[in-house]
């Protein structure tokens, strides 16, 4: 684990970057890409589940969305 003093210094050093326009532009770009890729995942899941009976289709969509979220979550920490 990291020393609390080191962690606090690392967190507080990023606050000054939030006042720059480049920070907000980069954040909006990341959010836009995330929205586009989420829509893509939804289309693929819907296409995969379209021929299933109702009960299996619901479970397929729920599990598909869950796996999509779980598989993309580790990449959020790598940015």
Backbone as CSV, one residue per row, in Angstrom:
resi,resn,N_x,N_y,N_z,CA_x,CA_y,CA_z,C_x,C_y,C_z
1,UNK,0.837,-1.191,0.000,0.000,0.000,0.000,0.874,1.243,0.000
2,UNK,0.263,2.322,-0.384,0.973,3.581,-0.473,0.890,4.328,0.857
3,UNK,1.918,5.059,1.159,1.962,5.900,2.353,0.855,6.961,2.237
4,UNK,0.078,7.216,3.306,-1.006,8.198,3.225,-0.535,9.596,2.812
5,UNK,0.645,9.992,3.242,1.170,11.297,2.846,1.446,11.369,1.351
6,UNK,1.992,10.285,0.804,2.262,10.226,-0.635,0.964,10.226,-1.416
7,UNK,-0.003,9.477,-0.938,-1.301,9.420,-1.598,-1.976,10.790,-1.609
8,UNK,-1.954,11.470,-0.462,-2.572,12.786,-0.367,-1.887,13.792,-1.293
9,UNK,-0.561,13.734,-1.355,0.171,14.639,-2.250,-0.178,14.365,-3.707
10,UNK,-0.332,13.106,-4.057,-0.660,12.749,-5.434,-2.077,13.232,-5.793
11,UNK,-3.025,13.074,-4.875,-4.400,13.494,-5.134,-4.502,15.014,-5.223
12,UNK,-3.879,15.723,-4.303,-3.995,17.181,-4.299,-3.225,17.840,-5.434
13,UNK,-2.222,17.158,-5.988,-1.471,17.752,-7.088,-2.308,17.830,-8.362
14,UNK,-3.327,17.001,-8.497,-4.164,17.007,-9.691,-5.240,18.081,-9.689
15,UNK,-5.530,18.682,-8.540,-6.594,19.678,-8.462,-6.284,20.922,-9.288
16,UNK,-5.034,21.295,-9.381,-4.694,22.505,-10.139,-4.894,22.296,-11.635
17,UNK,-4.814,21.050,-12.100,-5.019,20.765,-13.516,-6.470,20.942,-13.942
18,UNK,-7.384,20.895,-13.008,-8.807,20.978,-13.340,-9.218,22.365,-13.810
19,UNK,-8.391,23.365,-13.586,-8.746,24.714,-14.021,-8.333,24.979,-15.469
20,UNK,-7.618,24.055,-16.093,-7.165,24.224,-17.466,-8.212,23.707,-18.449
21,UNK,-8.330,24.390,-19.555,-9.287,23.994,-20.591,-8.933,22.635,-21.179
22,UNK,-7.658,22.341,-21.302,-7.246,21.062,-21.899,-7.737,19.878,-21.071
23,UNK,-7.791,20.045,-19.750,-8.307,18.978,-18.895,-9.760,18.672,-19.254
24,UNK,-10.581,19.710,-19.375,-12.007,19.528,-19.642,-12.254,18.998,-21.052
25,UNK,-11.448,19.434,-22.016,-11.583,18.911,-23.379,-11.245,17.414,-23.399
26,UNK,-10.160,17.040,-22.714,-9.774,15.628,-22.658,-10.850,14.796,-21.954
27,UNK,-11.418,15.330,-20.885,-12.469,14.626,-20.155,-13.705,14.421,-21.031
28,UNK,-14.100,15.455,-21.770,-15.249,15.333,-22.663,-14.983,14.337,-23.786
29,UNK,-13.755,14.285,-24.287,-13.410,13.301,-25.313,-13.547,11.880,-24.775
30,UNK,-13.058,11.657,-23.570,-13.155,10.331,-22.946,-14.616,9.951,-22.735
31,UNK,-15.425,10.911,-22.276,-16.840,10.629,-22.049,-17.551,10.316,-23.369
32,UNK,-17.235,11.039,-24.430,-17.866,10.805,-25.731,-17.503,9.421,-26.274
33,UNK,-16.231,9.059,-26.172,-15.797,7.738,-26.634,-16.497,6.647,-25.829
34,UNK,-16.627,6.864,-24.529,-17.291,5.884,-23.674,-18.760,5.723,-24.069
35,UNK,-19.435,6.828,-24.387,-20.836,6.758,-24.812,-20.956,5.994,-26.126
36,UNK,-20.065,6.279,-27.066,-20.110,5.586,-28.357,-19.875,4.095,-28.199
37,UNK,-18.885,3.725,-27.405,-18.587,2.301,-27.225,-19.682,1.593,-26.442
38,UNK,-20.325,2.280,-25.516,-21.435,1.670,-24.776,-22.600,1.388,-25.703
39,UNK,-22.868,2.313,-26.606,-23.936,2.082,-27.581,-23.632,0.907,-28.481
40,UNK,-22.382,0.772,-28.854,-21.953,-0.344,-29.687,-22.171,-1.663,-28.947
41,UNK,-21.822,-1.697,-27.673,-22.024,-2.910,-26.873,-23.502,-3.268,-26.796
42,UNK,-24.361,-2.267,-26.633,-25.797,-2.516,-26.523,-26.345,-3.122,-27.810
43,UNK,-25.878,-2.644,-28.940,-26.335,-3.179,-30.224,-25.905,-4.637,-30.385
44,UNK,-24.674,-4.941,-30.052,-24.163,-6.308,-30.178,-24.920,-7.250,-29.245
45,UNK,-25.167,-6.816,-28.023,-25.908,-7.656,-27.068,-27.332,-7.887,-27.562
46,UNK,-27.980,-6.840,-28.068,-29.350,-6.985,-28.567,-29.409,-7.937,-29.770
47,UNK,-28.421,-7.840,-30.658,-28.396,-8.735,-31.821,-28.177,-10.180,-31.393
48,UNK,-27.353,-10.390,-30.379,-27.089,-11.751,-29.914,-28.304,-12.358,-29.222
49,UNK,-29.138,-11.529,-28.599,-30.268,-12.032,-27.817,-31.600,-12.025,-28.563
50,UNK,-31.638,-11.513,-29.763,-32.928,-11.290,-30.430,-33.710,-12.568,-30.724
51,UNK,-33.064,-13.693,-30.930,-33.780,-14.921,-31.259,-34.131,-15.776,-30.059
52,UNK,-33.808,-15.336,-28.868,-34.068,-16.128,-27.672,-35.491,-15.931,-27.172
53,UNK,-36.029,-16.919,-26.429,-37.317,-16.715,-25.767,-37.215,-15.560,-24.767
54,UNK,-38.372,-15.003,-24.410,-38.388,-13.782,-23.594,-37.541,-13.880,-22.323
55,UNK,-37.734,-14.918,-21.549,-37.017,-15.042,-20.270,-35.497,-15.114,-20.493
56,UNK,-35.070,-15.911,-21.458,-33.642,-16.023,-21.749,-33.098,-14.728,-22.362
57,UNK,-33.927,-14.030,-23.127,-33.503,-12.765,-23.722,-33.215,-11.730,-22.633
58,UNK,-34.094,-11.661,-21.639,-33.888,-10.711,-20.533,-32.597,-11.045,-19.799
59,UNK,-32.401,-12.332,-19.473,-31.174,-12.723,-18.773,-29.938,-12.492,-19.638
60,UNK,-30.063,-12.735,-20.923,-28.943,-12.490,-21.829,-28.546,-11.024,-21.876
61,UNK,-29.555,-10.134,-21.887,-29.256,-8.699,-21.904,-28.659,-8.238,-20.585
62,UNK,-29.206,-8.741,-19.479,-28.677,-8.352,-18.160,-27.250,-8.844,-17.986
63,UNK,-27.027,-10.125,-18.282,-25.677,-10.673,-18.127,-24.696,-10.067,-19.142
64,UNK,-25.164,-9.825,-20.360,-24.313,-9.213,-21.371,-23.878,-7.814,-20.981
65,UNK,-24.820,-7.020,-20.468,-24.475,-5.669,-20.015,-23.541,-5.733,-18.809
66,UNK,-23.792,-6.679,-17.914,-22.921,-6.817,-16.746,-21.502,-7.204,-17.120
67,UNK,-21.376,-8.146,-18.025,-20.042,-8.569,-18.470,-19.349,-7.426,-19.222
68,UNK,-20.100,-6.678,-20.027,-19.514,-5.540,-20.750,-18.977,-4.493,-19.771
69,UNK,-19.741,-4.202,-18.724,-19.289,-3.234,-17.711,-18.086,-3.777,-16.938
70,UNK,-18.164,-5.032,-16.536,-17.080,-5.630,-15.755,-15.790,-5.745,-16.563
71,UNK,-15.906,-6.023,-17.846,-14.699,-6.174,-18.654,-14.073,-4.837,-19.016
72,UNK,-14.861,-3.768,-19.030,-14.288,-2.459,-19.349,-13.800,-1.720,-18.106
73,UNK,-14.264,-2.114,-16.935,-13.865,-1.428,-15.701,-12.372,-1.433,-15.424
74,UNK,-11.656,-2.528,-15.637,-10.202,-2.485,-15.380,-9.470,-1.457,-16.244
75,UNK,-9.986,-1.183,-17.435,-9.325,-0.221,-18.305,-9.466,1.204,-17.806
76,UNK,-10.457,1.472,-16.963,-10.594,2.804,-16.388,-9.419,3.129,-15.475
77,UNK,-8.864,2.107,-14.851,-7.738,2.324,-13.932,-6.424,2.489,-14.685
78,UNK,-6.394,2.083,-15.947,-5.154,2.171,-16.729,-4.992,3.514,-17.414
79,UNK,-6.019,4.348,-17.443,-5.942,5.636,-18.135,-5.063,6.601,-17.426
